Amino acid sequence: MVGIPSPFGDDEGLFDERDAFVPEHLPEPGPFLADASLLTGDDHVAVHGVAREVFEERGVYDMTFGYNLARLNADTRHPNAGYRYAEEREANALRAEFTPTTPFCPQSHTLTVGSFRAWNGLEERHGYDLVRVRVHPMHHESEAINRQLAELEETYRETGSVPDRDGDGGSLSGPDRTGSDEVERSEKGSGIDAPF
């Protein structure tokens, strides 16, 4: 279609290059990152490259935009959304803070839980014993979401495995599909791709 840029291609200049660190196209670090070593430049790019790979493998997709969640960081249309990272060097842990595009983003819970599940259990890929994920407090349900993420983190610390189900009893998919609830619903005949 002429005149309508594709959200899936970089040819229209809508996305930063994969290996670029463009601070003005990233969210400001929030309080979860405040007392850890913020990653910038090549360090941020390297960690985010691993995020892109594990999100692709484990199906962490933003269903609104139809792409791998890691790509949100490079989307110039949403300069205040995406992931920022910081290291807890003494604990060999990575902190990942997600800032959604709006305070009422309905996918924030699913995307952050999916991100946690995608990152953890892959120490050989990224070198961290634990990747701690939180949503930025600008989201209206951040307290509840972050409470659940802290519970998943504690379970992971205690057991060494990522729980198969969330605290509400909802399925979080298998180890190779940590996609959104919308994906699961569409496969069951409801959701955004359903005919009715």
N, C-alpha and C positions, 0 to 999 in steps of 0.2 A: 504494500500500500504506500503510495507516494505521500510524503508529508507527515506520516505518522511514524515516529522513531520506535524501533523495536526495543522493549525492555530487556531483551536477551542478548543484544549485541553491543559492542563497545564502539562501533563505527560512527555513532552519532555524537560522541563526546559526552555521553551521559554518565560514564563510569571512569574513575581514575584507573590508571594502569595497576596491574596486580602487585607490582613490587614498589609502588609509590607510597610514601608516608605523607599524607596531606592533612595536617592538623585542622585546617579550616573546614574539612569535610568529615570530621569526627566529632563525637559528642565530648563535652567537657567531662573529665573524670569526676565521679561522684564520691560520696563518703566511704563506700566500701573499699576504695582504692587509696584512701587518704594516708593510712599508716603503713603502706607497703611501697616498694620501689616501682614507680610508674614506668612502663615500657614505652619508648618512643623510637623513632627512626627505624633502623634495620632490625632492632630487637622486636619492636611491635610487628613489623612486616613478617619476620620469621615465625613468630607465634601465630599470627593471623593466617599464614599460609598453611600451618598444621590444622587450624580450625576449619579452613576451607576444605581440606582433604577429608577430615573425619566427619564433617557435616555432610559432605557428598556421599561418603560410604554409608553413613547411618541415617540418611534421609531427613536431615534437619533443614526443612525448606519453609520459607515465608510464603504461605499460600496466597496472601494478598498480592504480592508482586510476582509470584511464580518462579522464584529463584532460591538457590542456596543462601541460607541466612547470612553467611559470611560476606556475601556480595553487598549487603546493605551498607557496609563500611565504605564502599567505593561508589555508591550511588550519589551523585552530586545533587539530586533532587531532594535528598534527605540528609543534609549536612550535620544535623544534631542527633542522628540515630546510629546505632550499631554497637560494637563491642570496643571496650578499652580494657587493657590488661596491666597487672602489676604483679611483682614477685614477692613472695615471703621467703627470703633466702635461707633463713635459719630453719624453716620448716620444709623447704624444698616444695613449696606449693605455689600455684598460679592462681591469682584472683582474676575473674572475668566478670565485668559488669556490663549488662545489656541495657541500653537506653532505647526504648521503642520510639516509633515515629510520633505517637500521640499518647497523652496520659490515659486514654481509655482503650488502648490497643487490646482487642479481645484475644490475641494470640500470645501475649506475653508470658502467661503461665506455661503453655505448651512449649513455646520456644525455649524458655530458660531450662525447664525440666529436660527437654530433649537435648539441649546443649550439655547439661551436666552428664547425662547418660552417654552422649557421644564422646566426650572428653575422657571420662574416667574408665579405668581398666586398660588404658593404652599407654602405660608409662614408658614402654620401649619406643613409642613414637615421639613423645614430647619431652621425656626426661623428668617430669614432675611426679611426685608421689601422689598428689591430689590436685585437682582443678576445682576451685570453689567458684560457684556461679551465683550471681545475684542480679535482680532487676533494679534499675535506678529508682530512687524514691519519688521521682516525678510521676510514676505510674500510680493510679488511684488505688490499686490493690497490692502495692509493693510489700506492705507488711505481711499480709497473708502468704503471698507467693514466696517471699524470702524466708518466712518461717518454715514452709514446706521444704525449700531448698536446703536449709540448715539441717532439717531432719534427715533428708536423703544423704547429706554429707556425713552426718553422724553414723548412719547405718553403714555407709561405705567404709568409714574409718574402722568401725567395729568388725565388719564381716569381710572386707576386702572385695565385695561384689556390689554391683549396682542393683537395687531392688527392681523387680519386674513390674511392680504396680506402684501407683502414687498413693499418697495418704488418704485419698478419698475413695480408693478402691477402683479407680479408673485405669484401664489398660494403658501402658506406655509402650506397647509394641515389643517385638523381639529385639535381640542385640544388633541386628543388621537393619532395622527399620525403626528409627526413633522419630518419625515424622509427626506431623500435626494431627490433632483430632479430626480435622476436616478430611485428611487423606483417609483415615480409617473409616469415617462415616461414608465417604464416597464409595469405598469398596464394598460397603454393606448396603448400598442402595439409597443412601440419603446424603445430605450435605450439598456443597456447591455444584457438584457435577451430576447430581441426581436429576432424573427427568421431571420429578414432581416436587 
